[in-house]
Amino acid sequence: GELVNSSAYTSDSNASTPNNSVHLPPIKEIASIRNVALVPREKIPCKLIKKEILSHDVRLFRFALPSEDQVLGLPVGKHIFLCATVNDKLCMRAYTP
């Protein structure tokens, strides 16, 4: 290997002292008031508006929320239960979008 001479480098310790550092004001979170569709432990009616076959065992379903101004409101890493009556039987499945 090659020996690197670091004696030519001098640090500017004055630039990082607390008295000379630039402090930015904290970022304030703006609470946005949005109409969230999901309410924990409550069923909401959604209409199936599109279904697409992606492969022999994969389907893509698109549902409309009850109101056009709503957002789903599902936190990252959480799942939803979809319920439907199929052949007069209740079918319930969990999905993580």
VMD Tcl script that builds the backbone (N, CA, C; Angstrom):
set m [mol new atoms 291]
animate dup $m
set s [atomselect $m all]
$s set {name element resname resid chain x y z} {
  {N N GLY 1 A 0.795 -1.180 0.000}
  {CA C GLY 1 A 0.000 0.000 0.000}
  {C C GLY 1 A 0.844 1.253 0.000}
  {N N GLU 2 A 0.194 2.331 -0.168}
  {CA C GLU 2 A 0.843 3.633 -0.236}
  {C C GLU 2 A 0.581 4.376 1.067}
  {N N LEU 3 A 1.596 5.025 1.577}
  {CA C LEU 3 A 1.472 5.806 2.794}
  {C C LEU 3 A 0.938 7.179 2.436}
  {N N VAL 4 A -0.141 7.565 3.077}
  {CA C VAL 4 A -0.760 8.855 2.803}
  {C C VAL 4 A -0.335 9.813 3.892}
  {N N ASN 5 A 0.219 10.950 3.479}
  {CA C ASN 5 A 0.661 11.966 4.423}
  {C C ASN 5 A -0.510 12.893 4.713}
  {N N SER 6 A -0.952 12.885 5.957}
  {CA C SER 6 A -2.086 13.731 6.317}
  {C C SER 6 A -1.662 14.991 7.045}
  {N N SER 7 A -0.358 15.256 7.114}
  {CA C SER 7 A 0.103 16.429 7.857}
  {C C SER 7 A -0.238 17.730 7.140}
  {N N ALA 8 A -0.541 17.661 5.847}
  {CA C ALA 8 A -0.878 18.879 5.114}
  {C C ALA 8 A -2.311 19.319 5.387}
  {N N TYR 9 A -3.128 18.427 5.951}
  {CA C TYR 9 A -4.535 18.757 6.217}
  {C C TYR 9 A -4.664 19.380 7.593}
  {N N THR 10 A -5.344 20.491 7.636}
  {CA C THR 10 A -5.644 21.111 8.928}
  {C C THR 10 A -7.146 21.280 9.013}
  {N N SER 11 A -7.689 20.881 10.139}
  {CA C SER 11 A -9.136 21.013 10.287}
  {C C SER 11 A -9.481 22.406 10.754}
  {N N ASP 12 A -10.602 22.861 10.325}
  {CA C ASP 12 A -11.089 24.172 10.749}
  {C C ASP 12 A -12.047 23.934 11.901}
  {N N SER 13 A -11.516 23.823 13.096}
  {CA C SER 13 A -12.351 23.503 14.248}
  {C C SER 13 A -13.268 24.652 14.624}
  {N N ASN 14 A -12.957 25.856 14.182}
  {CA C ASN 14 A -13.821 26.995 14.492}
  {C C ASN 14 A -15.160 26.904 13.774}
  {N N ALA 15 A -15.187 26.229 12.627}
  {CA C ALA 15 A -16.424 26.158 11.843}
  {C C ALA 15 A -17.472 25.273 12.504}
  {N N SER 16 A -17.041 24.353 13.359}
  {CA C SER 16 A -18.013 23.433 13.938}
  {C C SER 16 A -18.299 23.701 15.413}
  {N N THR 17 A -17.825 24.808 15.927}
  {CA C THR 17 A -18.121 25.119 17.326}
  {C C THR 17 A -19.558 25.590 17.443}
  {N N PRO 18 A -20.183 25.364 18.599}
  {CA C PRO 18 A -21.591 25.743 18.766}
  {C C PRO 18 A -21.859 27.230 18.553}
  {N N ASN 19 A -20.900 28.071 18.847}
  {CA C ASN 19 A -21.127 29.511 18.709}
  {C C ASN 19 A -21.184 29.963 17.258}
  {N N ASN 20 A -20.516 29.236 16.369}
  {CA C ASN 20 A -20.456 29.650 14.964}
  {C C ASN 20 A -21.377 28.835 14.058}
  {N N SER 21 A -21.979 27.770 14.571}
  {CA C SER 21 A -22.799 26.924 13.711}
  {C C SER 21 A -24.134 27.602 13.411}
  {N N VAL 22 A -24.673 27.245 12.280}
  {CA C VAL 22 A -25.945 27.817 11.849}
  {C C VAL 22 A -27.056 26.875 12.306}
  {N N HIS 23 A -27.990 27.394 13.062}
  {CA C HIS 23 A -29.115 26.588 13.528}
  {C C HIS 23 A -30.364 27.007 12.780}
  {N N LEU 24 A -30.985 26.047 12.153}
  {CA C LEU 24 A -32.223 26.312 11.432}
  {C C LEU 24 A -33.394 26.096 12.375}
  {N N PRO 25 A -34.475 26.822 12.171}
  {CA C PRO 25 A -35.644 26.606 13.028}
  {C C PRO 25 A -36.225 25.220 12.763}
  {N N PRO 26 A -36.811 24.593 13.768}
  {CA C PRO 26 A -37.385 23.263 13.551}
  {C C PRO 26 A -38.517 23.317 12.537}
  {N N ILE 27 A -38.661 22.224 11.820}
  {CA C ILE 27 A -39.724 22.127 10.825}
  {C C ILE 27 A -41.018 21.804 11.555}
  {N N LYS 28 A -42.009 22.620 11.347}
  {CA C LYS 28 A -43.299 22.403 11.988}
  {C C LYS 28 A -44.180 21.580 11.061}
  {N N GLU 29 A -44.778 20.549 11.617}
  {CA C GLU 29 A -45.667 19.704 10.829}
  {C C GLU 29 A -47.017 20.386 10.707}
  {N N ILE 30 A -47.490 20.453 9.492}
  {CA C ILE 30 A -48.796 21.051 9.247}
  {C C ILE 30 A -49.825 19.931 9.299}
  {N N ALA 31 A -50.715 20.050 10.221}
  {CA C ALA 31 A -51.761 19.036 10.344}
  {C C ALA 31 A -52.785 19.255 9.242}
  {N N SER 32 A -52.785 18.342 8.301}
  {CA C SER 32 A -53.738 18.463 7.208}
  {C C SER 32 A -55.023 17.742 7.602}
  {N N ILE 33 A -56.101 18.399 7.420}
  {CA C ILE 33 A -57.396 17.806 7.725}
  {C C ILE 33 A -57.906 17.163 6.445}
  {N N ARG 34 A -57.879 15.841 6.459}
  {CA C ARG 34 A -58.324 15.107 5.280}
  {C C ARG 34 A -59.428 14.161 5.696}
  {N N ASN 35 A -60.286 13.906 4.791}
  {CA C ASN 35 A -61.406 13.011 5.031}
  {C C ASN 35 A -60.913 11.572 4.867}
  {N N VAL 36 A -60.717 10.871 5.972}
  {CA C VAL 36 A -60.175 9.515 5.956}
  {C C VAL 36 A -61.322 8.508 5.921}
  {N N ALA 37 A -61.220 7.556 5.018}
  {CA C ALA 37 A -62.285 6.567 4.842}
  {C C ALA 37 A -62.280 5.502 5.935}
  {N N LEU 38 A -61.097 5.031 6.312}
  {CA C LEU 38 A -61.031 3.922 7.260}
  {C C LEU 38 A -61.249 4.384 8.693}
  {N N VAL 39 A -62.083 3.639 9.376}
  {CA C VAL 39 A -62.323 3.830 10.806}
  {C C VAL 39 A -62.084 2.467 11.443}
  {N N PRO 40 A -61.168 2.379 12.420}
  {CA C PRO 40 A -60.869 1.072 13.007}
  {C C PRO 40 A -62.123 0.355 13.506}
  {N N ARG 41 A -62.194 -0.933 13.209}
  {CA C ARG 41 A -63.272 -1.825 13.643}
  {C C ARG 41 A -64.634 -1.512 13.033}
  {N N GLU 42 A -64.663 -0.736 11.963}
  {CA C GLU 42 A -65.927 -0.457 11.272}
  {C C GLU 42 A -65.799 -0.865 9.812}
  {N N LYS 43 A -66.857 -1.414 9.280}
  {CA C LYS 43 A -66.887 -1.754 7.855}
  {C C LYS 43 A -67.366 -0.542 7.078}
  {N N ILE 44 A -66.716 -0.302 5.937}
  {CA C ILE 44 A -67.169 0.769 5.049}
  {C C ILE 44 A -67.498 0.151 3.694}
  {N N PRO 45 A -68.581 0.573 3.081}
  {CA C PRO 45 A -68.937 0.010 1.773}
  {C C PRO 45 A -68.058 0.599 0.673}
  {N N CYS 46 A -67.498 -0.271 -0.146}
  {CA C CYS 46 A -66.688 0.154 -1.289}
  {C C CYS 46 A -67.164 -0.600 -2.519}
  {N N LYS 47 A -67.108 0.066 -3.642}
  {CA C LYS 47 A -67.553 -0.546 -4.886}
  {C C LYS 47 A -66.339 -0.997 -5.693}
  {N N LEU 48 A -66.386 -2.234 -6.198}
  {CA C LEU 48 A -65.341 -2.740 -7.080}
  {C C LEU 48 A -65.507 -2.057 -8.430}
  {N N ILE 49 A -64.500 -1.288 -8.838}
  {CA C ILE 49 A -64.622 -0.541 -10.091}
  {C C ILE 49 A -63.768 -1.118 -11.222}
  {N N LYS 50 A -62.772 -1.955 -10.865}
  {CA C LYS 50 A -61.933 -2.522 -11.918}
  {C C LYS 50 A -61.252 -3.779 -11.395}
  {N N LYS 51 A -61.167 -4.790 -12.246}
  {CA C LYS 51 A -60.375 -5.968 -11.908}
  {C C LYS 51 A -59.545 -6.349 -13.124}
  {N N GLU 52 A -58.312 -6.717 -12.843}
  {CA C GLU 52 A -57.359 -6.988 -13.911}
  {C C GLU 52 A -56.626 -8.291 -13.593}
  {N N ILE 53 A -56.484 -9.150 -14.578}
  {CA C ILE 53 A -55.749 -10.404 -14.414}
  {C C ILE 53 A -54.289 -10.128 -14.763}
  {N N LEU 54 A -53.403 -10.317 -13.771}
  {CA C LEU 54 A -51.976 -10.088 -13.999}
  {C C LEU 54 A -51.235 -11.376 -14.334}
  {N N SER 55 A -51.676 -12.482 -13.766}
  {CA C SER 55 A -51.119 -13.798 -14.092}
  {C C SER 55 A -52.160 -14.848 -13.718}
  {N N HIS 56 A -51.807 -16.124 -13.849}
  {CA C HIS 56 A -52.792 -17.180 -13.579}
  {C C HIS 56 A -53.259 -17.204 -12.122}
  {N N ASP 57 A -52.471 -16.641 -11.212}
  {CA C ASP 57 A -52.875 -16.652 -9.803}
  {C C ASP 57 A -52.801 -15.273 -9.130}
  {N N VAL 58 A -52.724 -14.221 -9.928}
  {CA C VAL 58 A -52.654 -12.856 -9.375}
  {C C VAL 58 A -53.709 -11.982 -10.043}
  {N N ARG 59 A -54.474 -11.291 -9.218}
  {CA C ARG 59 A -55.493 -10.355 -9.709}
  {C C ARG 59 A -55.269 -9.003 -9.058}
  {N N LEU 60 A -55.570 -7.948 -9.773}
  {CA C LEU 60 A -55.494 -6.590 -9.247}
  {C C LEU 60 A -56.913 -6.041 -9.201}
  {N N PHE 61 A -57.355 -5.694 -8.008}
  {CA C PHE 61 A -58.697 -5.155 -7.810}
  {C C PHE 61 A -58.594 -3.693 -7.406}
  {N N ARG 62 A -59.431 -2.858 -7.988}
  {CA C ARG 62 A -59.469 -1.435 -7.632}
  {C C ARG 62 A -60.861 -1.130 -7.096}
  {N N PHE 63 A -60.865 -0.548 -5.907}
  {CA C PHE 63 A -62.120 -0.215 -5.241}
  {C C PHE 63 A -62.259 1.294 -5.133}
  {N N ALA 64 A -63.501 1.754 -5.200}
  {CA C ALA 64 A -63.793 3.178 -4.993}
  {C C ALA 64 A -64.176 3.370 -3.534}
  {N N LEU 65 A -63.637 4.403 -2.920}
  {CA C LEU 65 A -64.025 4.745 -1.553}
  {C C LEU 65 A -65.424 5.343 -1.585}
  {N N PRO 66 A -66.109 5.391 -0.444}
  {CA C PRO 66 A -67.482 5.901 -0.430}
  {C C PRO 66 A -67.630 7.318 -0.978}
  {N N SER 67 A -66.619 8.151 -0.802}
  {CA C SER 67 A -66.688 9.528 -1.280}
  {C C SER 67 A -65.418 9.863 -2.053}
  {N N GLU 68 A -65.544 10.661 -3.101}
  {CA C GLU 68 A -64.388 10.983 -3.944}
  {C C GLU 68 A -63.337 11.820 -3.234}
  {N N ASP 69 A -63.730 12.561 -2.200}
  {CA C ASP 69 A -62.766 13.415 -1.505}
  {C C ASP 69 A -62.045 12.678 -0.374}
  {N N GLN 70 A -62.287 11.385 -0.221}
  {CA C GLN 70 A -61.669 10.618 0.852}
  {C C GLN 70 A -60.318 10.052 0.440}
  {N N VAL 71 A -59.473 9.854 1.456}
  {CA C VAL 71 A -58.237 9.093 1.296}
  {C C VAL 71 A -58.413 7.818 2.111}
  {N N LEU 72 A -57.652 6.786 1.772}
  {CA C LEU 72 A -57.826 5.507 2.457}
  {C C LEU 72 A -57.490 5.622 3.941}
  {N N GLY 73 A -56.338 6.204 4.256}
  {CA C GLY 73 A -55.966 6.392 5.655}
  {C C GLY 73 A -55.368 5.162 6.306}
  {N N LEU 74 A -54.755 4.292 5.526}
  {CA C LEU 74 A -54.140 3.084 6.069}
  {C C LEU 74 A -52.667 3.358 6.353}
  {N N PRO 75 A -52.232 3.227 7.612}
  {CA C PRO 75 A -50.818 3.454 7.925}
  {C C PRO 75 A -49.923 2.419 7.245}
  {N N VAL 76 A -48.670 2.768 7.037}
  {CA C VAL 76 A -47.700 1.871 6.413}
  {C C VAL 76 A -47.536 0.621 7.278}
  {N N GLY 77 A -47.527 -0.529 6.633}
  {CA C GLY 77 A -47.320 -1.788 7.332}
  {C C GLY 77 A -48.575 -2.405 7.918}
  {N N LYS 78 A -49.703 -1.761 7.778}
  {CA C LYS 78 A -50.959 -2.292 8.307}
  {C C LYS 78 A -51.720 -3.006 7.201}
  {N N HIS 79 A -52.698 -3.790 7.591}
  {CA C HIS 79 A -53.497 -4.517 6.603}
  {C C HIS 79 A -54.961 -4.134 6.747}
  {N N ILE 80 A -55.713 -4.493 5.726}
  {CA C ILE 80 A -57.156 -4.272 5.759}
  {C C ILE 80 A -57.844 -5.615 5.549}
  {N N PHE 81 A -59.049 -5.726 6.053}
  {CA C PHE 81 A -59.879 -6.893 5.791}
  {C C PHE 81 A -60.903 -6.508 4.742}
  {N N LEU 82 A -61.001 -7.327 3.704}
  {CA C LEU 82 A -62.040 -7.143 2.700}
  {C C LEU 82 A -63.089 -8.219 2.925}
  {N N CYS 83 A -64.336 -7.796 2.965}
  {CA C CYS 83 A -65.455 -8.718 3.172}
  {C C CYS 83 A -66.389 -8.633 1.978}
  {N N ALA 84 A -66.901 -9.783 1.578}
  {CA C ALA 84 A -67.878 -9.821 0.493}
  {C C ALA 84 A -68.735 -11.062 0.672}
  {N N THR 85 A -69.917 -11.002 0.129}
  {CA C THR 85 A -70.783 -12.170 0.123}
  {C C THR 85 A -70.629 -12.843 -1.234}
  {N N VAL 86 A -70.133 -14.069 -1.212}
  {CA C VAL 86 A -69.900 -14.838 -2.429}
  {C C VAL 86 A -70.681 -16.140 -2.305}
  {N N ASN 87 A -71.586 -16.376 -3.247}
  {CA C ASN 87 A -72.446 -17.571 -3.216}
  {C C ASN 87 A -73.172 -17.704 -1.873}
  {N N ASP 88 A -73.722 -16.595 -1.416}
  {CA C ASP 88 A -74.479 -16.532 -0.156}
  {C C ASP 88 A -73.648 -16.855 1.087}
  {N N LYS 89 A -72.324 -16.757 0.983}
  {CA C LYS 89 A -71.449 -16.974 2.135}
  {C C LYS 89 A -70.550 -15.755 2.314}
  {N N LEU 90 A -70.314 -15.398 3.576}
  {CA C LEU 90 A -69.425 -14.283 3.869}
  {C C LEU 90 A -67.983 -14.718 3.649}
  {N N CYS 91 A -67.272 -13.965 2.840}
  {CA C CYS 91 A -65.864 -14.233 2.560}
  {C C CYS 91 A -65.056 -13.051 3.099}
  {N N MET 92 A -64.057 -13.331 3.930}
  {CA C MET 92 A -63.250 -12.268 4.519}
  {C C MET 92 A -61.775 -12.612 4.341}
  {N N ARG 93 A -61.004 -11.646 3.813}
  {CA C ARG 93 A -59.574 -11.855 3.586}
  {C C ARG 93 A -58.806 -10.619 4.035}
  {N N ALA 94 A -57.595 -10.834 4.542}
  {CA C ALA 94 A -56.720 -9.732 4.945}
  {C C ALA 94 A -55.730 -9.447 3.820}
  {N N TYR 95 A -55.514 -8.174 3.543}
  {CA C TYR 95 A -54.576 -7.752 2.500}
  {C C TYR 95 A -53.725 -6.604 3.015}
  {N N THR 96 A -52.467 -6.596 2.599}
  {CA C THR 96 A -51.583 -5.471 2.866}
  {C C THR 96 A -51.327 -4.793 1.528}
  {N N PRO 97 A -51.933 -3.624 1.320}
  {CA C PRO 97 A -51.767 -2.950 0.021}
  {C C PRO 97 A -50.334 -2.506 -0.221}
}
mol reanalyze $m
mol bondsrecalc $m
mol representation Tube
mol addrep $m
